Amino acid sequence: MDTLTRLEATIAQRRKASPDDSYVAKLNAKGLPKICEKVGEEATETVIAALAGTDAELTGEAADLLFHLLVLLGAKDIPLHDVLAELDRREGVSGLDEKAARTPD
């Protein structure tokens, strides 16, 4: 089991905990808008670290972003496996071609 799969399992377990005992449970108790807000904050912090921070800062922010993205996927009952399968489906396809296929004319 890889790191992201283990983290997904931990997040699923912690969603069931008391919000007083678990950050994940607390985020879920606040609802999808709060989870989405956290993903947005972490994405912004990741971009800032990429542009003006150190490699260590970018690494930390990227980890925060991945964590919160997994919290969001869990809240929406979308397994990481589905996201990985979508990445597998796109493998070997030009990014420009893939984007053109999903963008209406």
Secondary structure, DSSP 8 states (H G I E B T S, - for coil): --HHHHHHHHHHHHHTS-TTT-HHHHHHHH-HHHHHHHHHHHHHHHHHHHHHS-HHHHHHHHHHHHHHHHHHHHHTT--HHHHHHHHHHHTTS-HHHHHHHHS--
